[in-house]
Amino acid sequence: MRLRRRGEAAPDRDVADPARGIELRGVGHRYGDRVVLADVEVTLTEARVGVIGANGSGKSTFARLLNGLVVPTDGQVLVDGLDTRTQVRAVRRRVGFVFQDPDAQIVHPTVAEDVAYGLENQGVPAQERADRVAEVLAHHGLAGHADHPAHLLSGGQKQLLAIAGVLVMRPARIVFDEPTTLLDLVNARRVGELIAGLEQQVVVVTHQLDLLDGFDRVLVVDRGRVVADAAPGPAVTAYRRLMADR
C-alpha cells in the first residue's frame, strides 16, 4: 500500500468516470427473509435502457438500487465508479429518480417552490435558482402554473412537475419507475415523447411495452433475476413467452 507523503493531498474518492456507466456486480437484495433480487451482474452504458417484468418480479427494487434509494444486501452498485453504499450523495447528483406516483415526489405547496427544492438543498444561488426553475417550467408547459398549488394540478401535470424537479438538477442519468402507469393515453404519450427527447441516459421500468420502441437495450426481470437482456424486439418476445407459460 502506498503511503501519502507529508503535506500531500488525500486522494479524491468522489472522482467519477462516466465511461463506466452503471455497474451491478453480483447484486442481491432481501427484505427480511424474502429474496427480491439475486445474482444480478449487468453494466448499463446505453442511452436508453428498459426494464420489464411481472408485478413482484423485483424490477422496482432494481430501479431503486441505481441511485442509492436502496442499497444491495449483497454485491455492489457503482455509478460512474462511485459506490451507492458509501458515496450516495455524489451518486444522487448524477442519477435522478422519477417515481410512478408523482405525489410521492411533490413536497412543496406551489409548482415553482417544488421545482426549486433540490436546488436549494444544493446551495444554488437565488438568481441562478430562479432562472433554472423558470427555464424548466417553460420547457415543459408549466410556466403559467408557477404559483399554482401543486396538489391541484392534473395527474399529467403532476408527472411533468415531478420530472421537471429532476431535470432542473441536471443529472447525467435518470431512472423512471413506471412513469406512465397512472396516466391516460394522451399524457402517457406526452411523457413517452419527453423521455425520448432527453439528452441524459435513461433507465425506464415499464409495463407499457410500446414505450420501449427505439430503445437500445431491454432487461427482463423475473423472480429476482435478469432472465433476458437484448434489443427491444427479442426482449419483449422473451417476456411475452415467459408470461404465456404462467
Phi, psi and chi 1 to 4 in degrees:
 res  aa     phi    psi   chi1   chi2   chi3   chi4
   1 MET       -  131.7 -179.9  177.9   70.2      -
   2 ARG   -79.1  129.9  177.0 -178.2  175.5  -88.4
   3 LEU   -92.0  143.4  -62.7  177.1      -      -
   4 ARG   -75.3  138.9  -95.0 -168.3  -64.0  134.3
   5 ARG   -73.2  156.4  -62.8 -172.8 -179.9   91.5
   6 ARG   -59.8  129.6 -174.4  174.6 -179.6  178.4
   7 GLY    88.7   -9.9      -      -      -      -
   8 GLU   -78.6  136.9 -179.1 -178.3   -3.8      -
   9 ALA   -67.4  144.9      -      -      -      -
  10 ALA   -67.6  147.8      -      -      -      -
  11 PRO   -65.3  146.8   22.6  -32.5      -      -
  12 ASP   -84.7  108.1 -175.8   -5.5      -      -
  13 ARG   -76.5   -9.4  -64.2 -178.1  179.8 -179.9
  14 ASP   -97.6    9.8  -75.4  -12.2      -      -
  15 VAL   -67.3  125.1  172.3      -      -      -
  16 ALA  -105.6  156.6      -      -      -      -
  17 ASP  -125.9   93.7  178.2    6.1      -      -
  18 PRO   -58.6  -23.0  -24.7   35.2      -      -
  19 ALA   -66.1  -19.5      -      -      -      -
  20 ARG   -77.2  -22.0  -68.6  179.6   59.8  172.0
  21 GLY    68.5 -150.4      -      -      -      -
  22 ILE  -106.6  122.3  -58.4  175.2      -      -
  23 GLU  -116.0  128.9  -56.8  167.0   77.2      -
  24 LEU  -113.0  115.5  -72.1   83.9      -      -
  25 ARG  -111.8  104.3  -60.6  178.5  172.5  179.2
  26 GLY    56.1   40.9      -      -      -      -
  27 VAL   -81.5  134.0  166.0      -      -      -
  28 GLY  -137.0  155.2      -      -      -      -
  29 HIS  -146.1  139.6 -169.9   74.0      -      -
  30 ARG  -129.0  145.2  -61.8 -175.3  -60.1  -85.3
  31 TYR  -109.7  100.5  -66.6  110.5      -      -
  32 GLY    66.7 -125.2      -      -      -      -
  33 ASP   -90.5   -4.2  -65.8  -29.4      -      -
  34 ARG   -88.3  119.0 -176.2  167.9   63.8   94.6
  35 VAL   -81.5  121.8  176.3      -      -      -
  36 VAL  -101.4  -37.7 -178.0      -      -      -
  37 LEU  -137.4  148.4  -71.0  171.7      -      -
  38 ALA  -148.7  135.3      -      -      -      -
  39 ASP    54.9   43.1  -58.8  -37.5      -      -
  40 VAL   -85.7  122.3  178.1      -      -      -
  41 GLU  -134.4   91.6 -170.1   84.8   31.1      -
  42 VAL  -142.0  154.4  -65.0      -      -      -
  43 THR  -125.0  125.8  -62.8      -      -      -
  44 LEU  -109.3  108.8  -51.7  176.5      -      -
  45 THR  -121.5  -11.0   57.2      -      -      -
  46 GLU   -70.9  157.0  -65.0   81.5    2.4      -
  47 ALA   -70.5  -33.6      -      -      -      -
  48 ARG  -131.9  113.0  -64.0  -70.6  179.8  -91.1
  49 VAL  -123.9  128.1  179.1      -      -      -
  50 GLY  -105.4  152.8      -      -      -      -
  51 VAL  -132.7  121.8 -177.9      -      -      -
  52 ILE  -128.5  159.9   57.6  178.5      -      -
  53 GLY   165.5  164.3      -      -      -      -
  54 ALA   -68.0  163.5      -      -      -      -
  55 ASN   -58.1  134.7  -70.1  -25.2      -      -
  56 GLY    82.3    7.8      -      -      -      -
  57 SER   -77.2  -19.2   62.2      -      -      -
  58 GLY   109.8    1.6      -      -      -      -
  59 LYS   -69.7  -34.3   60.7 -172.7 -174.9  -58.1
  60 SER   -70.2  -36.7  -73.9      -      -      -
  61 THR   -63.9  -41.6  -62.1      -      -      -
  62 PHE   -53.6  -47.8  177.2   93.5      -      -
  63 ALA   -61.0  -43.1      -      -      -      -
  64 ARG   -70.1  -21.1  -75.6  163.5  169.5   73.3
  65 LEU   -67.7  -24.8  -73.4  164.8      -      -
  66 LEU   -75.0  -16.5  -55.8 -175.4      -      -
  67 ASN  -130.8   18.5   81.6  -32.0      -      -
  68 GLY    84.1    7.8      -      -      -      -
  69 LEU   -63.0  -31.2  -75.8  171.7      -      -
  70 VAL  -127.8  138.0  169.9      -      -      -
  71 VAL  -106.4  146.1  -65.1      -      -      -
  72 PRO   -67.4  143.6   24.6  -32.9      -      -
  73 THR   -71.3  -37.5  -52.7      -      -      -
  74 ASP  -129.1  150.1  -55.1  -61.7      -      -
  75 GLY    80.5 -160.9      -      -      -      -
  76 GLN  -148.0  139.3 -173.5  179.4   38.0      -
  77 VAL  -115.5  125.8  179.3      -      -      -
  78 LEU  -119.7  136.0  -57.9  173.8      -      -
  79 VAL  -118.5  114.4  175.4      -      -      -
  80 ASP    53.4   31.7  -59.7  -21.9      -      -
  81 GLY    88.7   -2.6      -      -      -      -
  82 LEU   -96.5  135.7  -55.1  177.3      -      -
  83 ASP   -82.9  125.4 -167.2  -45.1      -      -
  84 THR   -66.3  -20.1   60.9      -      -      -
  85 ARG   -78.8  -38.6 -177.3  179.0  -78.4  106.2
  86 THR  -111.5  -12.9   60.0      -      -      -
  87 GLN  -130.2   43.5  -62.8  165.6  -68.8      -
  88 VAL   -64.2  -35.3   65.7      -      -      -
  89 ARG   -63.6  -43.9  -71.9  176.1   63.8   87.1
  90 ALA   -66.2  -38.1      -      -      -      -
  91 VAL   -62.7  -45.2  165.5      -      -      -
  92 ARG   -70.8  -19.4  -71.3 -175.5 -177.4  169.2
  93 ARG   -70.6  -23.6  -75.1  177.2  178.2  -93.5
  94 ARG   -97.6  -25.7  -69.8  164.5  171.7   80.1
  95 VAL  -124.3  112.0 -174.9      -      -      -
  96 GLY   -86.0  159.6      -      -      -      -
  97 PHE  -135.8  127.6 -165.0   97.4      -      -
  98 VAL  -113.6  121.1  177.0      -      -      -
  99 PHE   -80.8  160.0  -69.0   85.8      -      -
 100 GLN   -60.2  -45.6  172.9 -176.7  -21.8      -
 101 ASP  -101.8  109.9 -176.8   -4.6      -      -
 102 PRO   -61.2  -24.6   20.1  -31.1      -      -
 103 ASP   -64.7  -20.1  -75.0  -36.6      -      -
 104 ALA   -75.5  -12.3      -      -      -      -
 105 GLN  -113.8  -22.4 -155.7  159.3  -25.5      -
 106 ILE   -88.7  118.6  -63.6  170.3      -      -
 107 VAL  -121.9  -10.3  -63.7      -      -      -
 108 HIS  -113.3  158.1  -82.7  -91.0      -      -
 109 PRO   -63.5  -42.8  -20.4   31.2      -      -
 110 THR  -110.9  162.4   70.6      -      -      -
 111 VAL   -59.5  -50.8  167.6      -      -      -
 112 ALA   -63.9  -40.9      -      -      -      -
 113 GLU   -62.3  -38.4  -72.6  173.8  -34.9      -
 114 ASP   -68.0  -42.1 -164.1   75.9      -      -
 115 VAL   -65.9  -33.9  173.6      -      -      -
 116 ALA   -76.7  -13.7      -      -      -      -
 117 TYR   -56.3  -50.4  175.1   62.9      -      -
 118 GLY   -64.5  -36.6      -      -      -      -
 119 LEU   -65.9  -37.2  -62.5  176.4      -      -
 120 GLU   -62.2  -42.9  -68.6  174.2    4.3      -
 121 ASN   -63.2  -29.5  -76.1  -16.2      -      -
 122 GLN   -86.3   -2.6  -74.8 -169.4   -1.9      -
 123 GLY    74.9   24.6      -      -      -      -
 124 VAL   -66.5  131.9  174.5      -      -      -
 125 PRO   -55.6  151.3  -24.3   33.6      -      -
 126 ALA   -56.8  -45.9      -      -      -      -
 127 GLN   -67.8  -42.2 -173.4   56.7   57.1      -
 128 GLU   -63.5  -39.1  179.8 -175.9  -10.3      -
 129 ARG   -60.9  -46.3 -169.5  164.3   67.7 -125.5
 130 ALA   -63.0  -40.9      -      -      -      -
 131 ASP   -65.1  -43.3  -69.0  -16.3      -      -
 132 ARG   -69.0  -37.4  -74.4  168.9   63.4  171.3
 133 VAL   -65.1  -46.3  168.6      -      -      -
 134 ALA   -61.0  -40.6      -      -      -      -
 135 GLU   -63.8  -47.0  177.7 -175.5    6.2      -
 136 VAL   -72.0  -34.4   76.3      -      -      -
 137 LEU   -66.5  -41.7  -69.6 -179.8      -      -
 138 ALA   -64.0  -40.7      -      -      -      -
 139 HIS   -64.7  -29.2 -172.1   72.3      -      -
 140 HIS  -110.5   20.8  -63.3  -68.3      -      -
 141 GLY    70.7   24.1      -      -      -      -
 142 LEU  -113.6    8.2  -66.8  170.2      -      -
 143 ALA   -60.1  -37.6      -      -      -      -
 144 GLY   -73.4   -5.5      -      -      -      -
 145 HIS  -111.7   12.9  -60.3  -84.4      -      -
 146 ALA   -53.8  -40.5      -      -      -      -
 147 ASP  -100.6   11.8  -62.0  -41.2      -      -
 148 HIS   -80.0  142.5 -164.8   79.5      -      -
 149 PRO   -59.5  126.0  -24.1   34.4      -      -
 150 ALA   -62.1  -34.6      -      -      -      -
 151 HIS   -73.3  -10.5   71.4  -81.3      -      -
 152 LEU   -94.8   -0.9  -66.0 -179.1      -      -
 153 LEU   -68.6  158.2  -64.8  175.9      -      -
 154 SER   -70.5  168.1   69.4      -      -      -
 155 GLY   -59.0  -43.0      -      -      -      -
 156 GLY   -65.0  -40.6      -      -      -      -
 157 GLN   -66.7  -37.0  -71.7  171.7  -32.0      -
 158 LYS   -62.8  -40.6  -76.5 -176.9  178.2  179.6
 159 GLN   -66.7  -38.4 -170.1   62.5  -69.2      -
 160 LEU   -63.8  -38.2  -70.4  174.2      -      -
 161 LEU   -63.5  -44.0  172.8   58.0      -      -
 162 ALA   -61.6  -41.0      -      -      -      -
 163 ILE   -67.4  -41.4  -65.7  171.2      -      -
 164 ALA   -60.6  -37.9      -      -      -      -
 165 GLY   -64.5  -26.3      -      -      -      -
 166 VAL   -82.9  -45.6  170.6      -      -      -
 167 LEU   -63.1  -32.2  -69.6  175.0      -      -
 168 VAL   -64.0  -20.8   77.8      -      -      -
 169 MET   -81.3  -12.0  -54.7  -63.1  -69.3      -
 170 ARG    56.9   50.9  -60.9  174.8 -179.9  172.1
 171 PRO   -73.3  158.1   31.2  -36.3      -      -
 172 ALA   -81.1  -21.7      -      -      -      -
 173 ARG  -138.9  145.6  -46.9  175.6 -168.8  -80.7
 174 ILE  -133.9  133.3  -55.7  176.4      -      -
 175 VAL  -105.5  128.6  178.7      -      -      -
 176 PHE  -113.0  122.3  -67.3   85.3      -      -
 177 ASP  -102.0   97.3 -172.8    9.8      -      -
 178 GLU    50.2   60.7  -60.2 -171.6   32.4      -
 179 PRO   -72.4  -12.1   29.3  -37.8      -      -
 180 THR  -114.1    0.9   60.7      -      -      -
 181 THR   -60.2  -37.4  -63.9      -      -      -
 182 LEU   -94.3    8.8  -59.3  179.1      -      -
 183 LEU  -106.3  153.0  -57.0  179.7      -      -
 184 ASP   -74.2  175.9   59.2   30.5      -      -
 185 LEU   -62.2  -39.6  -71.1  175.9      -      -
 186 VAL   -64.9  -48.1  171.5      -      -      -
 187 ASN   -72.2  -32.5  -76.4  -59.6      -      -
 188 ALA   -62.7  -42.2      -      -      -      -
 189 ARG   -64.4  -39.8 -176.0  176.1   66.3 -113.3
 190 ARG   -63.3  -43.9 -174.8  176.4 -176.0 -175.3
 191 VAL   -65.9  -39.1  169.0      -      -      -
 192 GLY   -60.7  -42.0      -      -      -      -
 193 GLU   -66.5  -38.2  -69.0  170.3  -10.2      -
 194 LEU   -60.6  -47.5 -173.6  160.7      -      -
 195 ILE   -61.3  -42.4  -68.9  171.3      -      -
 196 ALA   -62.1  -28.6      -      -      -      -
 197 GLY   -91.6   -1.9      -      -      -      -
 198 LEU   -71.6  145.6  -68.3  175.1      -      -
 199 GLU   -79.9  -25.0  -63.5  179.2   -5.6      -
 200 GLN   -72.0  157.8  -70.1   92.3  -21.7      -
 201 GLN   -66.3  136.6 -179.7 -166.8   30.8      -
 202 VAL  -126.3  144.2  -60.1      -      -      -
 203 VAL  -121.3  120.6  178.2      -      -      -
 204 VAL  -119.9  117.2 -178.8      -      -      -
 205 VAL   -88.3  127.5  174.3      -      -      -
 206 THR  -156.2  152.5 -174.4      -      -      -
 207 HIS   -99.2  -10.6  -73.3  -67.4      -      -
 208 GLN   -86.7   94.8 -174.1 -179.2  -25.1      -
 209 LEU   -66.5  -30.2  -60.0 -179.1      -      -
 210 ASP   -71.8  -13.6   58.7    0.2      -      -
 211 LEU   -65.0  -19.6 -171.9   62.6      -      -
 212 LEU   -87.4   -3.3  -55.4  172.9      -      -
 213 ASP   -57.1  128.8  -68.2  -15.1      -      -
 214 GLY    86.5   -2.2      -      -      -      -
 215 PHE   -71.5  160.5  -88.1   44.5      -      -
 216 ASP   -86.2  -29.8  -57.1  -61.0      -      -
 217 ARG  -159.9  143.9  179.9 -179.5 -179.8 -173.4
 218 VAL  -134.7  131.3  174.7      -      -      -
 219 LEU  -101.3  137.4  -51.2 -179.1      -      -
 220 VAL  -106.9  121.7 -179.2      -      -      -
 221 VAL  -107.2  130.5  179.9      -      -      -
 222 ASP  -143.3  124.7 -173.2   55.1      -      -
 223 ARG    50.5   42.5  -65.0  171.8  179.3  170.4
 224 GLY    84.2    5.3      -      -      -      -
 225 ARG  -129.6  150.8  -63.1  176.6 -176.7  -88.6
 226 VAL   -81.8  110.8  176.1      -      -      -
 227 VAL  -103.7  -11.7  -63.2      -      -      -
 228 ALA  -150.5  146.7      -      -      -      -
 229 ASP  -152.3  102.5 -179.4   -7.1      -      -
 230 ALA  -159.4 -175.7      -      -      -      -
 231 ALA   -64.6  162.0      -      -      -      -
 232 PRO   -54.1  -45.5  -29.0   35.9      -      -
 233 GLY   -57.7  -59.7      -      -      -      -
 234 PRO   -61.8  -35.5  -23.1   32.6      -      -
 235 ALA   -67.3  -43.8      -      -      -      -
 236 VAL   -65.6  -38.4  168.9      -      -      -
 237 THR   -60.9  -43.7  -63.0      -      -      -
 238 ALA   -63.4  -38.9      -      -      -      -
 239 TYR   -66.3  -45.2  174.1   55.3      -      -
 240 ARG   -61.1  -41.0  -67.8 -172.7 -171.4  -81.8
 241 ARG   -63.7  -40.6 -173.7  179.0  -59.3  118.5
 242 LEU   -63.0  -44.1 -170.8   68.4      -      -
 243 MET   -70.6  -31.1  -66.3  -60.9  101.1      -
 244 ALA   -67.0  -23.8      -      -      -      -
 245 ASP   -85.8   -3.8  -67.9  -22.7      -      -
 246 ARG   -82.5      -  -65.2  -67.6  161.7   85.6
